[in-house]
């Protein structure tokens, strides 16, 4: 829901009433002005067996940029760069455990081509092997199909 929050803060069209999954991410993508070099600050901290994204720095940065008069498109670009960086940081943490260098990007957020392409670019720079959808959508329908296949293989093994 972070994309929804940032889309609402910067005032991109259509954020008052979404009509499809991932709409806020798509609208935020359409508002972007190309790829940003800078990103908003964020932190990851471990919690249990996973990591939590501390978003205070991201939201604070967005609000500060809004208050200083930056355009929605510039903020959107910087936010996309930030989120691509968040994905990469999480993948690097996982790689530190020695488990894998393969990354599958999926979910409604990755219908956003700007985010997808930036994330792929940054992951490949860090020598990750990146997988994306070819035959099924990146949204919940595709995830459900993958879960069903995994369940079938687990139950029949």
C-alpha positions in Angstrom: 0.0 0.0 0.0 3.0 2.3 0.0 2.4 3.0 -3.7 -1.2 4.0 -2.9 0.1 6.3 -0.2 2.7 8.0 -2.4 0.2 8.3 -5.3 -2.3 10.0 -3.0 0.3 12.3 -1.6 1.5 13.5 -5.0 -2.0 13.7 -6.3 -1.8 11.4 -9.3 -5.1 11.0 -11.2 -7.3 8.0 -10.3 -6.0 7.5 -6.7 -9.4 8.5 -5.1 -11.1 5.4 -6.5 -9.0 2.5 -7.9 -10.8 0.1 -10.3 -8.1 -2.6 -10.8 -5.3 -4.2 -9.0 -2.0 -2.3 -9.1 -3.7 0.9 -10.4 -1.9 3.2 -8.1 1.5 1.8 -9.2 0.5 2.2 -12.8 -0.8 5.8 -12.3 2.4 6.7 -10.4 4.4 5.2 -13.3 2.6 7.3 -15.8 3.3 10.4 -13.7 7.1 9.7 -13.6 9.6 11.8 -15.6 12.0 9.0 -16.6 14.5 7.3 -14.4 15.9 9.1 -11.3 19.4 8.7 -10.1 18.6 9.7 -6.5 16.5 7.7 -4.1 14.7 8.4 -0.8 16.3 7.0 2.3 15.1 3.7 3.7 16.3 1.1 6.1 15.7 -2.7 6.4 15.8 -4.3 9.7 15.5 -8.0 10.6 12.4 -9.2 12.3 11.9 -12.9 12.9 13.0 -14.8 9.8 12.5 -11.8 7.5 13.1 -8.1 7.1 10.9 -5.1 7.5 11.2 -2.0 5.4 11.3 1.2 7.5 9.3 3.6 5.3 9.5 6.7 7.5 12.5 8.1 5.5 10.6 7.5 2.2 7.4 9.3 3.3 9.4 12.1 5.0 11.4 12.6 1.7 8.2 12.6 -0.4 6.6 15.2 1.9 9.7 17.4 2.0 9.9 17.3 -1.8 6.2 18.3 -2.0 6.7 21.1 0.4 9.7 22.4 -1.5 7.7 22.5 -4.7 9.0 19.5 -6.6 6.7 18.2 -9.3 4.8 15.0 -8.9 6.7 13.5 -11.9 10.1 14.1 -10.3 8.9 12.7 -7.0 7.4 9.6 -8.7 10.7 9.0 -10.5 12.6 9.2 -7.3 10.1 6.9 -5.5 10.4 4.3 -8.3 14.2 4.4 -7.9 13.8 4.0 -4.2 11.5 1.0 -4.5 13.8 -0.7 -6.9 16.6 -0.1 -4.4 14.4 -1.7 -1.6 14.0 -4.8 -3.7 17.7 -5.0 -4.4 18.6 -4.5 -0.7 16.2 -7.3 0.3 17.7 -9.6 -2.3 21.2 -8.8 -1.1 20.2 -9.7 2.4 18.8 -13.0 1.2 22.0 -13.7 -0.8 24.1 -13.1 2.3 22.5 -16.2 3.8 24.0 -18.2 0.9 20.6 -19.4 -0.3 20.4 -18.1 -3.9 21.2 -15.5 -6.5 18.0 -16.1 -8.5 15.2 -13.6 -8.1 11.6 -13.9 -9.4 9.8 -10.6 -9.7 6.0 -11.0 -9.5 2.9 -9.4 -8.1 0.6 -6.6 -9.2 3.3 -3.9 -8.4 5.5 -5.4 -11.2 2.9 -4.6 -13.8 4.6 -1.2 -13.5 7.2 -1.3 -16.3 9.3 1.5 -14.9 9.7 -0.2 -11.6 10.2 -3.6 -13.2 12.9 -2.3 -15.6 14.7 -0.4 -12.9 14.7 -3.3 -10.6 15.9 -5.7 -13.2 18.7 -3.3 -14.1 19.9 -2.8 -10.5 19.6 -6.6 -9.8 21.6 -7.5 -12.8 24.3 -4.9 -11.9 24.6 -6.9 -8.6 24.9 -10.2 -10.6 21.5 -11.6 -9.7 19.7 -13.9 -12.2 16.3 -12.3 -12.7 13.1 -14.1 -13.7 9.9 -12.4 -14.8 6.6 -13.5 -16.3 6.4 -14.7 -19.9 3.0 -16.5 -20.2 0.9 -15.5 -17.2 0.3 -12.1 -15.7 2.4 -10.6 -12.9 -0.7 -9.9 -10.8 -2.4 -12.1 -8.2 -3.7 -14.5 -10.8 -0.2 -15.4 -11.8 0.9 -15.8 -8.2 -2.1 -18.1 -7.5 -1.2 -20.2 -10.5 2.4 -20.6 -9.2 1.1 -21.4 -5.7 -1.2 -24.1 -7.2 1.7 -25.7 -9.2 3.9 -25.7 -6.1 1.2 -27.2 -4.0 0.6 -29.9 -6.6 4.3 -30.8 -6.8 4.6 -30.8 -3.0 1.6 -33.1 -2.5 2.6 -35.5 -5.3 6.3 -35.7 -4.3 
